[in-house]
Amino acid sequence: MSVKDVAGFMLNEIKKNGSLPQVGLADVIKDKFGKEFVFETTHKTLTIDRKVLREFNKIKGDDILWDKDRCCWH
């Protein structure tokens, strides 16, 4: 698995569901792709690795946006 695989998964989920909530996504990525694509913050919460987010931002295009209030992409 690669960073591109994880970013592609995220993009496909948005296309399939219309949005992608950030809550719980790191757990899904860890279970599906492995722990190398997530990291634990100083507050002991699991989050998406920055390299995945950078790749996702490269492939998502201009029509997918981050909704800060709802903590999701759509």
Steps between C-alpha positions, in 0.01 A plus 500: 500500500609854433407857584333518157284199588377665819436835330316319220287320757408833660408648162287198407316521832411863431380417149295208631349669809511871416714580803773356720494575873839525666367348822597133506677516164846447650376176659359382167826583323704319766281189479484496121850617402725480807637711780762667281228726356387644834667638810416562861491861616638623830142479628496126415250536216551328167518724195576470130867529412597823326647317200155347434333840528755657264436229240125533547522875443689434175237267356171633637456788257335834561145369537567318831518734796574475871208604721657621823169522687395142419859361498454326168585517133222531246 
